[in-house]
Structures are given as structure tokens and as C-alpha cells.
Amino acid sequence: MNGGREHTVRVVLGVSGSVAAIKFTELIGELGALDVSVEVKAVLTESARRFVSDAEIAEVTKCAWCSGVYTDDDEWSAWRKKGDPVTHVELAKWADVLLVAPLSANTLAKFANGLCDNLLTCLFRAWDVRNSNKVVCMAPAMNTQMWASPFTSRHMATVAEVCATLQWLQPISKELACGDTGVGAMMEPRDIAIAVHSFVPSP
């Protein structure tokens, strides 16, 4: 772990199915590059796996601060009988911060409607949204027209209403994967890492 303070910040990085998921390894690196003590566990949706290779997953698990990468296949992997651990519940209890980066339009809609059809959405549903020490940070990433859709602002307002510690890491303007230029690109990984640590309450 990195030095800098005694308290270790425990982060679950949720990665959903936006093209910005290609920055997965960079974001893991930036979360551990600051002068703080951090432990990261990553949760990748099935759609996110289209953009993150097995080799990249193997690479990040070599980082001293990354202690696990989970997919939907791991949801019930440790459960055999009543009393056994359930992955999404255990991750929700373990983490200080839930960082969803990138947050796709689809996953945002699922969060806003309380859907629980994969490990990441179950994790968010199990998150203690009333606990001021359990921070949620979300970094949207989508096409400009999707970002401008009234559904997006409606869903963001709904999530903010139920999650007291929610922090939005607003998308930036640049050339997008589709070739359009406009707002919708995920905030840069370095800036995300800095923002996440700034939102964590002091121990």
C-alpha cells in the first residue's frame, strides 16, 4: 500500500459498459499513485468486459493496492448454504467508497430504477446510502446526445435523492469514440482519483 496516512481508503471501482472502460488500467493506476493508502477492488459488468481484456485484468491484479477483480460470475461463487458470504453484500460492507467509472447511461437508468440484474447493480442496491461515511462517486460517460437526454437528468436527480453522499464527477468535452465532439467523455482518470480522495471523510 502507499504511504501518507494510517487509514486505508477502501474503494470498490465499478466499471460499466461505456467505451471509457478502456481506461480501466489507467484509473486503477491513478487511484494508487496518490500519496494516500488505498485498497481497490474492481467490479466489471458483462458489458464492460467488451472493453477490458483478460491481460489487463491480470495486469491490475499485480498492483499492490488492487486486491481483487470481480465479474458477474463471482456473484454467488462463495455461497453454498445459508450463512455463506454473498459477494455484493460483502463488497458493500467492506468499502468506504463506491466509485462507478465509467457510468454508462444504461447503468445509470438501472440505478435510478432500483434494478438488480448484475453484481454492480446489486452492490449499489445493498449500499448503505444513509451512512455519511459511505461515499458514492459516479463518473458518467456517454454520447453527447445521450448526456443531453432528459432521461439522464431525471435519472441523476433520482439517484441523488436517495443517496446522501453522492458526488457527480461531471463528464468533459472532447472528441468521443463515435467521432462526435461534445460533452460526454469521462473525466480524466487522474482527476477522478484526486476527486475521490477529496470526498473521503477523515478517519
C-alpha positions in Angstrom: 0.0 0.0 0.0 1.1 3.6 -0.5 2.2 5.6 2.5 0.9 9.0 3.5 -1.6 8.3 6.3 -2.5 5.4 8.5 -6.1 5.0 7.4 -6.6 2.9 4.3 -9.3 4.1 2.0 -11.2 1.0 0.6 -12.6 1.6 -2.8 -14.8 -0.5 -5.0 -14.4 0.6 -8.6 -17.5 -0.3 -10.6 -16.9 -0.4 -14.4 -19.9 -0.4 -16.6 -20.3 -0.8 -20.4 -19.1 2.5 -21.8 -16.2 2.8 -24.2 -14.4 4.8 -21.5 -13.9 1.4 -19.8 -10.7 1.2 -21.9 -9.2 3.5 -19.2 -9.7 0.8 -16.6 -6.0 0.0 -16.0 -5.1 3.7 -16.1 -7.7 4.5 -13.5 -6.6 1.7 -11.2 -3.0 3.1 -11.5 -4.1 6.7 -10.7 -6.1 5.6 -7.6 -2.9 4.1 -6.2 -0.5 6.8 -7.4 -1.5 9.5 -4.9 0.2 9.8 -1.5 -2.5 8.0 0.4 -3.1 4.5 1.5 -5.7 2.8 -0.7 -7.1 -0.6 -1.4 -9.1 -1.2 -4.6 -11.5 -4.0 -5.6 -13.0 -3.7 -9.1 -16.4 -4.9 -10.3 -16.8 -5.2 -14.1 -20.2 -5.6 -15.7 -20.6 -8.0 -18.6 -20.8 -5.1 -21.0 -17.6 -3.6 -19.5 -15.8 -6.9 -20.3 -16.1 -6.0 -24.0 -13.5 -3.2 -23.4 -11.3 -4.8 -20.7 -9.1 -7.8 -21.7 -8.0 -10.7 -19.6 -4.5 -9.4 -19.9 -5.5 -6.0 -18.5 -7.3 -7.7 -15.5 -4.1 -9.7 -14.9 -2.1 -6.6 -15.0 -4.0 -4.6 -12.4 -4.1 -7.6 -10.0 -0.3 -7.2 -9.8 -0.8 -3.8 -8.3 -0.1 -3.8 -4.6 -3.3 -1.7 -4.0 -5.7 -3.9 -6.1 -6.9 -6.9 -4.1 -9.5 -8.3 -6.5 -11.4 -8.0 -9.7 -14.9 -9.4 -9.8 -17.4 -10.1 -12.6 -21.0 -11.4 -12.6 -19.6 -14.9 -12.5 -18.3 -14.2 -9.0 -21.7 -13.0 -7.6 -22.6 -16.3 -5.9 -19.2 -18.0 -6.2 -18.6 -18.2 -2.4 -22.2 -19.1 -1.5 -23.1 -22.8 -0.9 -25.5 -22.6 2.1 -27.3 -20.2 4.4 -24.7 -18.0 6.2 -22.1 -18.1 3.5 -20.9 -14.8 2.1 -22.8 -13.1 -0.7 -20.4 -11.1 -2.9 -22.4 -7.9 -3.4 -23.3 -7.6 0.3 -19.7 -8.3 1.4 -18.3 -5.7 -1.0 -20.9 -3.1 0.1 -19.9 -3.7 3.7 -16.2 -3.6 3.0 -15.8 -0.4 1.0 -15.6 3.2 2.1 -16.2 4.4 -1.4 -18.2 3.1 -4.3 -16.7 4.7 -7.5 -18.5 4.0 -10.7 -16.3 5.0 -13.6 -17.4 4.9 -16.3 -21.1 5.2 -15.5 -23.0 4.3 -18.7 -26.5 5.6 -19.5 -27.8 2.1 -19.1 -26.3 1.5 -15.6 -27.5 5.0 -14.5 -31.0 4.1 -15.6 -30.8 0.8 -13.6 -29.5 2.6 -10.5 -32.3 5.1 -10.8 -35.0 2.4 -11.0 -33.5 0.1 -8.4 -32.8 -2.8 -10.7 -30.5 -5.6 -9.5 -29.6 -7.7 -12.5 -25.8 -7.9 -12.1 -23.1 -7.7 -9.5 -22.7 -3.9 -9.8 -26.4 -3.0 -9.6 -26.8 -5.4 -6.6 -23.9 -3.8 -4.9 -25.4 -0.3 -5.3 -28.8 -1.6 -4.0 -27.0 -3.0 -1.0 -25.0 0.2 -0.3 -25.8 2.0 2.9 -27.0 5.2 1.3 -27.9 6.8 4.6 -24.3 6.4 6.1 -22.4 9.7 5.8 -19.1 7.7 5.9 -20.0 5.6 2.8 -19.3 7.8 -0.2 -20.6 7.2 -3.7 -18.8 8.8 -6.7 -20.1 8.4 -10.2 -18.3 9.5 -13.4 -20.8 9.4 -16.3 -19.6 8.7 -19.8 -21.8 8.6 -22.9 -22.5 10.2 -26.3 -23.3 13.9 -26.1 -26.9 13.3 -27.2 -27.4 10.7 -24.6 -25.9 13.0 -22.0 -28.3 15.8 -23.1 -31.4 13.5 -22.9 -34.0 14.4 -20.4 -33.8 10.9 -19.1 -30.3 11.5 -18.0 -31.0 14.5 -15.8 -34.1 12.7 -14.5 -32.2 9.6 -13.5 -29.4 11.6 -12.0 -31.9 13.5 -9.8 -33.5 10.3 -8.7 -30.1 8.7 -7.7 -29.1 11.9 -5.9 -32.4 12.0 -4.0 -31.8 8.6 -2.4 -28.0 8.7 -1.9 -27.0 11.4 0.5 -23.2 11.1 -0.1 -23.4 11.0 -3.9 -20.7 13.1 -5.7 -21.0 13.5 -9.5 -17.7 13.6 -11.4 -19.0 15.5 -14.4 -18.1 14.4 -17.9 -15.9 16.6 -20.1 -16.0 17.9 -23.7 -13.7 16.2 -26.2 -13.8 14.0 -29.3 -15.9 11.0 -28.4 -15.5 7.4 -29.5 -18.2 7.8 -32.1 -16.3 10.7 -33.7 -18.6 13.4 -32.4 -17.2 16.3 -30.3 -19.0 17.4 -27.3 -19.7 16.8 -23.6 -20.0 13.2 -22.5 -16.4 11.9 -22.2 -15.4 10.5 -18.8 -13.4 12.8 -16.5 -9.7 12.1 -16.8 -8.5 9.2 -14.5 -6.0 11.4 -12.7 -8.8 14.0 -11.9 -11.1 11.2 -10.8 -8.6 9.8 -8.4 -7.9 13.3 -6.9 -11.6 14.0 -6.6 -12.4 10.6 -4.9 -9.8 11.1 -2.2 -11.0 14.7 -1.6 -14.5 13.4 -0.8 -13.4 10.7 1.7 -14.2 11.7 5.3 -11.2 11.9 7.7 -10.8 8.9 9.9 
